[in-house]
Amino acid sequence: MSILSDRYASQAMKDIWSAHAKILAERNLWITVMKTQAALGFEIPAQAIADYEKVKNQIDLASIDKREKELRHDVKARIEEFNSLAGHQYI
């Protein structure tokens, strides 16, 4: 967060724009994309989607940061973290 947000933003706004909330929103997007792809005929098992749903709230920012330092790519780090938690690679 910036000095301005710390000083002037409400707690609700800070929560919306927190790293945790942004990652959760991104994971929800990925799950929606997988559901849509499955409905269009892509081979994504319903159990895999359910496994992603089960772990979507398990957000470990330190682990994601560690992956990002190794991979040098922020999105790839978040994808690998989520895949690892779910035990699948459909994202």
C-alpha positions as CSV (number, residue, x, y, z in Angstrom):
1,M,0.0,0.0,0.0
2,S,1.1,3.6,-0.6
3,I,1.3,6.3,2.0
4,L,-1.8,7.9,0.5
5,S,-3.9,4.8,0.7
6,D,-2.7,4.2,4.3
7,R,-3.7,7.7,5.2
8,Y,-6.9,8.3,3.2
9,A,-8.4,4.9,2.1
10,S,-11.1,3.2,4.1
11,Q,-10.4,-0.2,5.4
12,A,-13.0,-1.6,3.0
13,M,-11.1,-0.1,0.1
14,K,-7.8,-1.4,1.4
15,D,-9.3,-4.9,1.7
16,I,-10.6,-4.8,-1.9
17,W,-7.2,-3.8,-3.3
18,S,-5.1,-6.0,-1.0
19,A,-2.8,-8.6,-2.6
20,H,-4.9,-11.4,-1.1
21,A,-8.1,-10.0,-2.6
22,K,-6.5,-9.5,-6.0
23,I,-5.2,-13.1,-6.1
24,L,-8.6,-14.5,-5.0
25,A,-10.3,-12.6,-7.7
26,E,-7.8,-13.9,-10.2
27,R,-8.3,-17.5,-9.0
28,N,-12.1,-17.1,-9.3
29,L,-11.5,-15.8,-12.9
30,W,-9.4,-18.9,-13.7
31,I,-12.0,-21.2,-12.3
32,T,-14.7,-19.5,-14.4
33,V,-12.6,-19.8,-17.5
34,M,-12.1,-23.6,-16.8
35,K,-15.8,-24.1,-16.3
36,T,-16.5,-22.3,-19.6
37,Q,-13.8,-24.2,-21.4
38,A,-15.2,-27.5,-20.1
39,A,-18.7,-26.5,-21.2
40,L,-17.3,-25.8,-24.7
41,G,-15.8,-29.3,-24.9
42,F,-12.2,-28.9,-23.5
43,E,-11.1,-31.9,-21.6
44,I,-11.1,-30.5,-18.1
45,P,-12.6,-32.9,-15.5
46,A,-15.2,-31.7,-13.1
47,Q,-13.2,-33.1,-10.3
48,A,-10.2,-30.9,-11.3
49,I,-12.4,-27.8,-11.2
50,A,-13.7,-28.9,-7.8
51,D,-10.1,-29.4,-6.5
52,Y,-9.3,-25.8,-7.6
53,E,-12.5,-24.6,-5.9
54,K,-11.4,-26.3,-2.6
55,V,-8.0,-24.6,-2.4
56,K,-8.8,-21.2,-4.0
57,N,-8.7,-19.5,-0.5
58,Q,-5.4,-20.9,0.5
59,I,-3.3,-17.9,-0.4
60,D,0.3,-17.9,0.8
61,L,1.9,-14.6,-0.3
62,A,5.3,-15.6,0.9
63,S,5.3,-18.8,-1.2
64,I,4.1,-16.9,-4.3
65,D,6.8,-14.3,-3.8
66,K,9.4,-17.0,-3.6
67,R,8.2,-18.6,-6.8
68,E,8.2,-15.2,-8.5
69,K,11.8,-14.6,-7.5
70,E,12.8,-18.0,-9.0
71,L,10.6,-17.7,-12.2
72,R,11.0,-13.9,-12.7
73,H,7.4,-13.8,-13.7
74,D,4.5,-12.8,-11.4
75,V,1.6,-14.4,-13.2
76,K,3.4,-17.7,-13.8
77,A,4.3,-17.8,-10.1
78,R,0.6,-17.4,-9.1
79,I,-0.5,-20.0,-11.7
80,E,2.1,-22.5,-10.5
81,E,1.2,-21.9,-6.9
82,F,-2.5,-22.5,-7.6
83,N,-1.8,-25.6,-9.7
84,S,0.4,-27.0,-7.0
85,L,-2.3,-26.6,-4.4
86,A,-5.0,-28.1,-6.6
87,G,-2.8,-31.0,-7.9
88,H,-3.6,-30.2,-11.5
89,Q,-2.3,-28.1,-14.4
90,Y,-5.4,-26.9,-16.2
91,I,-4.8,-23.2,-15.9
